[in-house]
Amino acid sequence: MHRRHASGNSEEGNSVEIAIQATGLGKRYGQTRALDGVGLEVRTGTVLGLLGHNGAGKTTTVRILATLLEPDSGSARVAGFDVVREPREVRRRIGLAGQYAAVDELLTGRENLALLGTLLKLGRRRARSRAEELLASFELEQAADRPVRTYSGGMRRRLDLAACLISSPQVLFLDEPTTGLDPASRMALWRMVREQVELGVTVLLTTQYLEEADSLADRIMVFGSGQVLAEGTADELKRKVGQEWLEISLPEGGDATGSALDQAVSALAPVSASAPTVDASSRTVALPVGADRTGTIAASAAALEARGVEVADFALRRPSLDDVFFQLTGEQTPVSTSEEKS
């Protein structure tokens, strides 16, 4: 996907290729070490996803980078400015959306955005015009004059994201922005985030949803116990888990389950470098695939055909982010992609 990178504030000579950079960030709360030497780097106009359970250190990292919390050790720069020594300059260039919509429920959507623009010293006319632009972009025009208390959860999250963009920030921090949303609202918010990235906005996204990280992030960092456990693109992380495998499904009926599976395993054993694995409940046999994918698939098909084993489906499977997370942390995945958080 082609992205038009933000140029930064050229008048101040502060155009940066690296929008967010941190080294050795540490933070303690009493005896608890919330962050332990975290470092990261986000190129301008890209998305870095921070993936991990609650308490892994994701939100603490965001709060430090957004100047809401000072680190006990280490350093960080956002949009070219030091988050400790130059917090005001950083704040001028960022937007932040937390886990819950930070808008006034008594005001209308239009009033919320216009008021925020005025407080940010855009001027009343510019604040009103910017509010109109964002209401249109986030598909809130029809609800613009309704009190926010009447909005659905998805509408509130869209308004919250619009509010973060009122001053056209260079860097956007999204701390679990889709928590509690239904799938349709989540997909809509994803689309709106992608649109901002296309415009050159840099995004740091924390999430517990594996699917969200896989869909939105250019690079992903897996957090655990205040440390970065792994970092890379989704594909790079998946490759670290292990090889792809060929999954062969046998049709229902016909030979008895044990007989058909036994024949399939016997046929495939010479093809595989290691013993095929069997799932009797789903009537599948799986074997690892090396660099020669096509050769393995062809040899497997020929071996099964020679034994007269009927096949319902061949599928090449790759490790998922679920597999990555489990291997790195030894824990179950943060939130199932098929479930919503309550």
VEXLO-943855 format. One record per residue (C-alpha): residue number from 1; residue in one letter; x, y, z. Coordinates in pm, 1 decimal, padded with zeros to 6 digits. Example, Ala and Ser with C-alpha at 12.3 -4.5 7.8 and 13.67 -1.06 7.14 Angstrom:
2
- 1/A/01230.0/-00450.0/00780.0
- 2/S/01367.0/-00106.0/00714.0
This chain:
342
- 1/M/00000.0/00000.0/00000.0
- 2/H/00147.1/00332.6/-00103.4
- 3/R/00158.8/00587.9/00173.6
- 4/R/00220.9/00959.0/00153.8
- 5/H/00450.7/01027.0/00446.4
- 6/A/00397.7/01328.3/00667.1
- 7/S/00673.5/01580.8/00634.5
- 8/G/00669.3/01716.2/00990.2
- 9/N/00699.1/02084.9/01067.4
- 10/S/00933.1/02206.5/00795.5
- 11/E/00925.1/02565.6/00923.5
- 12/E/01107.1/02451.2/01236.1
- 13/G/01341.0/02223.5/01042.5
- 14/N/01196.2/01923.7/01221.3
- 15/S/01104.1/01687.9/00937.9
- 16/V/01179.0/01335.4/01058.1
- 17/E/01197.3/00992.8/00900.6
- 18/I/01159.5/00829.6/01240.9
- 19/A/00844.3/00962.3/01403.5
- 20/I/00878.6/00774.8/01734.7
- 21/Q/01200.8/00654.4/01891.2
- 22/A/01261.2/00517.1/02239.8
- 23/T/01563.1/00359.4/02407.0
- 24/G/01583.9/00173.8/02736.6
- 25/L/01253.0/00293.6/02880.5
- 26/G/01205.1/00183.4/03240.9
- 27/K/00921.7/00248.1/03486.5
- 28/R/00848.3/00115.4/03834.4
- 29/Y/00539.7/00132.1/04052.5
- 30/G/00665.3/00037.7/04396.5
- 31/Q/00812.5/-00309.8/04365.1
- 32/T/00647.1/-00368.8/04029.3
- 33/R/00857.5/-00311.1/03719.0
- 34/A/00605.9/-00193.3/03457.2
- 35/L/00870.6/-00136.9/03189.3
- 36/D/01214.4/-00291.2/03175.9
- 37/G/01441.7/-00147.7/02906.6
- 38/V/01187.6/-00104.2/02627.4
- 39/G/01312.8/00032.1/02297.0
- 40/L/01119.0/00095.4/01978.1
- 41/E/01127.7/00284.8/01650.5
- 42/V/00841.2/00382.1/01420.9
- 43/R/00899.8/00523.0/01075.3
- 44/T/00692.1/00821.1/00967.6
- 45/G/00364.4/00724.6/00802.0
- 46/T/00356.9/00365.9/00931.5
- 47/V/00174.7/00170.9/01203.4
- 48/L/00343.8/-00008.3/01492.5
- 49/G/00119.9/-00246.7/01684.7
- 50/L/00194.4/-00327.0/02049.1
- 51/L/00042.2/-00664.7/02129.4
- 52/G/00004.1/-00815.0/02473.8
- 53/H/-00215.0/-00888.9/02772.5
- 54/N/-00329.8/-00624.6/03020.1
- 55/G/-00034.5/-00540.2/03241.9
- 56/A/00223.6/-00627.5/02977.0
- 57/G/00349.1/-00267.6/02955.9
- 58/K/00171.0/-00140.7/02644.1
- 59/T/-00028.0/00141.9/02803.4
- 60/T/00265.5/00254.7/03020.2
- 61/T/00472.2/00286.0/02702.5
- 62/V/00202.5/00496.1/02535.7
- 63/R/00162.5/00721.1/02841.2
- 64/I/00536.2/00793.2/02845.3
- 65/L/00548.1/00866.5/02472.2
- 66/A/00241.5/01091.7/02501.5
- 67/T/00410.8/01287.5/02787.2
- 68/L/00150.9/01178.9/03043.5
- 69/L/00411.8/00991.1/03246.5
- 70/E/00785.5/01036.8/03291.0
- 71/P/01012.5/00734.5/03258.8
- 72/D/01242.1/00637.0/03545.9
- 73/S/01511.7/00555.9/03291.3
- 74/G/01575.2/00572.3/02919.5
- 75/S/01476.8/00835.6/02666.0
- 76/A/01224.8/00892.1/02388.4
- 77/R/01159.4/01133.7/02105.2
- 78/V/00828.4/01188.6/01925.2
- 79/A/00810.8/01393.0/01604.5
- 80/G/01172.7/01486.6/01668.7
- 81/F/01123.3/01621.3/02023.2
- 82/D/01228.5/01479.2/02359.3
- 83/V/00924.6/01368.9/02560.8
- 84/V/01077.5/01480.3/02894.4
- 85/R/01263.0/01797.8/02799.4
- 86/E/01018.9/01920.9/02531.2
- 87/P/00674.6/01789.1/02630.7
- 88/R/00485.9/02093.1/02501.8
- 89/E/00632.6/02051.5/02153.0
- 90/V/00544.0/01682.0/02157.2
- 91/R/00184.5/01752.7/02264.7
- 92/R/00140.4/01998.1/01980.2
- 93/R/00205.7/01717.5/01732.7
- 94/I/00018.9/01418.8/01874.0
- 95/G/-00332.8/01285.6/01918.4
- 96/L/-00429.2/01029.9/02181.4
- 97/A/-00732.4/00800.7/02203.1
- 98/G/-00761.1/00586.0/02513.9
- 99/Q/-00968.0/00276.0/02576.0
- 100/Y/-01283.4/00475.6/02646.8
- 101/A/-01432.7/00766.2/02453.5
- 102/A/-01323.2/01095.0/02612.3
- 103/V/-01606.6/01316.6/02489.1
- 104/D/-01875.6/01519.2/02667.7
- 105/E/-02201.3/01323.6/02660.6
- 106/L/-02414.5/01635.3/02715.8
- 107/L/-02283.0/01810.5/02406.2
- 108/T/-02358.3/01716.8/02046.6
- 109/G/-02093.4/01564.0/01824.7
- 110/R/-02051.4/01892.7/01640.3
- 111/E/-02022.7/02089.2/01965.3
- 112/N/-01761.8/01850.3/02103.2
- 113/L/-01535.0/01891.3/01801.5
- 114/A/-01584.4/02265.8/01762.2
- 115/L/-01518.9/02327.6/02132.4
- 116/L/-01203.9/02118.8/02126.3
- 117/G/-01079.9/02304.7/01818.7
- 118/T/-01139.4/02636.7/01994.1
- 119/L/-00954.6/02518.2/02306.4
- 120/L/-00664.0/02415.1/02083.4
- 121/K/-00657.9/02771.9/01950.5
- 122/L/-00756.2/02693.4/01594.3
- 123/G/-00984.8/02996.1/01594.7
- 124/R/-01364.1/02966.5/01592.3
- 125/R/-01403.1/02965.3/01215.5
- 126/R/-01128.1/02708.3/01159.2
- 127/A/-01255.0/02499.4/01452.2
- 128/R/-01603.5/02485.4/01300.8
- 129/S/-01477.5/02400.3/00951.4
- 130/R/-01243.1/02132.2/01087.5
- 131/A/-01533.2/01984.4/01285.4
- 132/E/-01739.2/01963.3/00965.6
- 133/E/-01453.0/01792.8/00780.7
- 134/L/-01414.6/01528.8/01051.4
- 135/L/-01787.7/01467.6/01092.4
- 136/A/-01800.0/01390.2/00720.5
- 137/S/-01485.7/01175.7/00725.2
- 138/F/-01610.0/00967.2/01016.0
- 139/E/-01964.7/00933.7/00883.5
- 140/L/-02121.6/01124.4/01173.1
- 141/E/-02299.2/01401.2/00982.1
- 142/Q/-02649.2/01266.3/01042.0
- 143/A/-02584.0/01240.8/01415.5
- 144/A/-02384.5/01563.7/01441.8
- 145/D/-02656.9/01758.9/01626.5
- 146/R/-02758.3/01480.3/01863.1
- 147/P/-02624.6/01467.6/02221.8
- 148/V/-02339.4/01219.2/02243.9
- 149/R/-02525.9/01029.0/02514.9
- 150/T/-02753.8/00900.5/02237.9
- 151/Y/-02463.1/00761.9/02033.1
- 152/S/-02384.8/00391.9/02004.2
- 153/G/-02049.7/00262.5/02127.8
- 154/G/-01910.3/00254.8/01775.8
- 155/M/-02022.8/00612.7/01708.6
- 156/R/-01860.9/00734.7/02029.3
- 157/R/-01532.8/00569.4/01937.4
- 158/R/-01543.6/00731.6/01592.5
- 159/L/-01612.6/01069.7/01750.8
- 160/D/-01326.2/01014.4/01994.8
- 161/L/-01090.7/00936.8/01708.3
- 162/A/-01215.7/01245.3/01521.3
- 163/A/-01146.9/01454.2/01832.4
- 164/C/-00786.5/01326.4/01836.0
- 165/L/-00744.1/01452.9/01481.7
- 166/I/-00889.5/01800.4/01528.1
- 167/S/-00544.4/01961.0/01524.2
- 168/S/-00413.3/01741.3/01236.4
- 169/P/-00148.6/01560.5/01446.4
- 170/Q/00159.7/01404.5/01295.2
- 171/V/00151.3/01110.5/01538.8
- 172/L/-00155.2/00927.1/01668.6
- 173/F/-00155.8/00704.6/01977.9
- 174/L/-00442.8/00456.8/01989.0
- 175/D/-00463.6/00263.8/02316.9
- 176/E/-00694.0/-00034.6/02254.9
- 177/P/-00932.8/00180.8/02048.1
- 178/T/-01178.6/-00097.4/01958.7
- 179/T/-01222.8/-00253.8/02302.4
- 180/G/-01584.2/-00363.7/02343.5
- 181/L/-01694.1/-00279.3/01989.4
- 182/D/-01900.3/-00515.0/01775.5
- 183/P/-01727.5/-00655.2/01462.9
- 184/A/-01894.4/-00408.6/01221.4
- 185/S/-01792.3/-00105.6/01430.8
- 186/R/-01441.2/-00243.0/01465.8
- 187/M/-01404.7/-00284.1/01090.1
- 188/A/-01530.6/00071.5/01034.8
- 189/L/-01275.8/00210.0/01279.1
- 190/W/-00998.5/00009.7/01113.0
- 191/R/-01088.7/00162.8/00777.8
- 192/M/-01072.8/00512.2/00925.3
- 193/V/-00733.0/00445.6/01081.1
- 194/R/-00602.5/00323.7/00745.0
- 195/E/-00727.4/00644.0/00581.6
- 196/Q/-00526.8/00852.4/00828.0
- 197/V/-00213.6/00647.2/00760.9
- 198/E/-00264.5/00700.7/00387.4
- 199/L/-00249.9/01074.0/00463.3
- 200/G/00088.2/01029.0/00631.4
- 201/V/-00010.2/01006.9/00997.7
- 202/T/00211.6/00780.5/01208.3
- 203/V/00018.8/00546.0/01437.4
- 204/L/00119.1/00360.6/01751.8
- 205/L/-00156.0/00109.6/01827.4
- 206/T/-00191.6/-00101.3/02140.1
- 207/T/-00428.1/-00394.2/02114.9
- 208/Q/-00524.8/-00727.6/02265.0
- 209/Y/-00682.2/-00838.2/01938.1
- 210/L/-00453.1/-01050.7/01723.5
- 211/E/-00662.0/-00987.6/01414.5
- 212/E/-00635.6/-00612.6/01468.6
- 213/A/-00256.1/-00619.3/01486.9
- 214/D/-00238.6/-00845.8/01182.0
- 215/S/-00470.6/-00620.4/00980.3
- 216/L/-00344.1/-00272.1/01068.9
- 217/A/00019.1/-00286.5/01173.4
- 218/D/00320.4/-00262.0/00944.3
- 219/R/00526.8/-00399.2/01231.6
- 220/I/00426.5/-00567.9/01556.6
- 221/M/00594.8/-00578.3/01897.5
- 222/V/00486.7/-00850.3/02140.4
- 223/F/00501.2/-00730.7/02501.5
- 224/G/00523.0/-00940.6/02815.9
- 225/S/00606.6/-00843.5/03176.2
- 226/G/00727.2/-00498.3/03076.0
- 227/Q/00963.0/-00621.1/02806.2
- 228/V/00960.2/-00657.5/02428.4
- 229/L/00956.1/-01030.3/02358.7
- 230/A/00972.7/-01007.9/01979.4
- 231/E/00934.2/-00757.3/01698.0
- 232/G/00884.1/-00774.3/01322.4
- 233/T/00623.9/-00781.5/01051.1
- 234/A/00335.8/-01024.2/01099.4
- 235/D/00493.6/-01258.3/00843.0
- 236/E/00836.0/-01240.9/01010.5
- 237/L/00687.4/-01325.5/01348.6
- 238/K/00488.5/-01613.9/01204.6
- 239/R/00799.3/-01754.8/01039.2
- 240/K/00977.3/-01756.9/01375.0
- 241/V/00722.2/-02002.3/01510.7
- 242/G/00807.2/-02276.5/01265.8
- 243/Q/00738.5/-02428.5/00929.3
- 244/E/00423.5/-02429.2/00726.3
- 245/W/00236.3/-02756.8/00716.1
- 246/L/00016.2/-02941.7/00472.5
- 247/E/-00322.4/-03035.8/00612.7
- 248/I/-00508.3/-03316.7/00436.5
- 249/S/-00875.6/-03375.4/00514.1
- 250/L/-01042.6/-03708.5/00449.4
- 251/P/-01409.5/-03725.4/00349.9
- 252/E/-01682.7/-03831.9/00589.4
- 253/G/-01814.9/-04185.7/00544.8
- 254/G/-01643.0/-04451.2/00336.6
- 255/D/-01378.5/-04647.3/00524.3
- 256/A/-01384.4/-04658.0/00901.0
- 257/T/-01210.4/-04354.9/01045.4
- 258/G/-00915.3/-04544.8/01187.7
- 259/S/-00855.8/-04743.8/00870.2
- 260/A/-00862.2/-04441.4/00637.8
- 261/L/-00638.8/-04234.7/00863.6
- 262/D/-00395.5/-04521.7/00909.0
- 263/Q/-00367.3/-04564.7/00533.3
- 264/A/-00310.2/-04191.0/00487.2
- 265/V/-00038.2/-04182.8/00753.6
- 266/S/00131.0/-04488.2/00603.1
- 267/A/00125.7/-04330.4/00257.5
- 268/L/00257.6/-03994.4/00377.6
- 269/A/00529.8/-04118.2/00612.7
- 270/P/00794.5/-04154.8/00335.9
- 271/V/00712.1/-03803.8/00207.7
- 272/S/00754.9/-03624.7/00541.6
- 273/A/01079.4/-03555.9/00723.5
- 274/S/00892.7/-03615.5/01050.1
- 275/A/00594.8/-03830.2/01140.2
- 276/P/00258.6/-03692.9/01021.1
- 277/T/00019.7/-03585.0/01297.4
- 278/V/-00340.3/-03705.2/01309.6
- 279/D/-00661.7/-03545.0/01435.7
- 280/A/-00921.6/-03822.6/01434.0
- 281/S/-01207.8/-03590.1/01532.8
- 282/S/-01164.1/-03373.3/01222.8
- 283/R/-01034.3/-03658.5/01003.0
- 284/T/-00717.8/-03467.2/00913.2
- 285/V/-00353.0/-03557.4/00871.5
- 286/A/-00084.5/-03286.5/00880.4
- 287/L/00280.6/-03292.4/00783.6
- 288/P/00547.9/-03017.0/00785.2
- 289/V/00637.5/-02848.9/00457.3
- 290/G/00993.1/-02744.7/00381.1
- 291/A/01125.6/-02503.8/00120.6
- 292/D/00995.7/-02721.0/-00163.8
- 293/R/00624.6/-02663.9/-00105.5
- 294/T/00514.7/-02768.2/-00453.4
- 295/G/00722.4/-03085.3/-00440.5
- 296/T/00581.6/-03186.0/-00102.2
- 297/I/00223.1/-03127.7/-00213.2
- 298/A/00274.9/-03317.2/-00538.5
- 299/A/00450.8/-03608.7/-00365.2
- 300/S/00177.0/-03626.7/-00100.3
- 301/A/-00100.0/-03632.3/-00360.7
- 302/A/00077.3/-03902.6/-00558.5
- 303/A/00139.6/-04116.2/-00248.6
- 304/L/-00223.8/-04095.4/-00139.4
- 305/E/-00350.4/-04171.8/-00488.6
- 306/A/-00122.3/-04475.9/-00513.0
- 307/R/-00272.3/-04611.4/-00187.8
- 308/G/-00625.5/-04536.6/-00305.1
- 309/V/-00687.9/-04289.3/-00020.7
- 310/E/-00971.6/-04050.4/-00105.4
- 311/V/-00903.0/-03687.0/-00012.9
- 312/A/-01161.1/-03417.1/00059.7
- 313/D/-00921.7/-03120.8/00079.9
- 314/F/-00557.6/-03015.3/00065.2
- 315/A/-00471.0/-02697.0/00257.7
- 316/L/-00137.0/-02526.5/00313.5
- 317/R/-00140.7/-02383.7/00666.6
- 318/R/00083.7/-02115.0/00811.4
- 319/P/00151.1/-02028.8/01175.8
- 320/S/-00084.2/-01757.8/01304.5
- 321/L/-00026.7/-01470.0/01546.2
- 322/D/-00204.7/-01693.1/01798.1
- 323/D/00081.0/-01942.0/01758.6
- 324/V/00337.6/-01661.2/01788.2
- 325/F/00183.5/-01527.4/02107.4
- 326/F/00159.6/-01868.9/02268.5
- 327/Q/00518.0/-01959.4/02186.0
- 328/L/00657.1/-01626.9/02311.9
- 329/T/00455.3/-01602.5/02632.3
- 330/G/00345.8/-01958.2/02705.1
- 331/E/-00002.4/-01814.7/02758.6
- 332/Q/-00327.7/-01829.3/02570.2
- 333/T/-00383.0/-01556.7/02312.4
- 334/P/-00486.0/-01209.4/02440.7
- 335/V/-00842.8/-01212.2/02308.3
- 336/S/-00989.7/-01464.6/02068.1
- 337/T/-01055.2/-01314.5/01727.6
- 338/S/-01398.3/-01474.1/01736.4
- 339/E/-01503.2/-01322.2/02069.5
- 340/E/-01572.4/-00974.7/02199.7
- 341/K/-01451.0/-00847.1/02531.1
- 342/S/-01732.8/-00784.0/02775.0
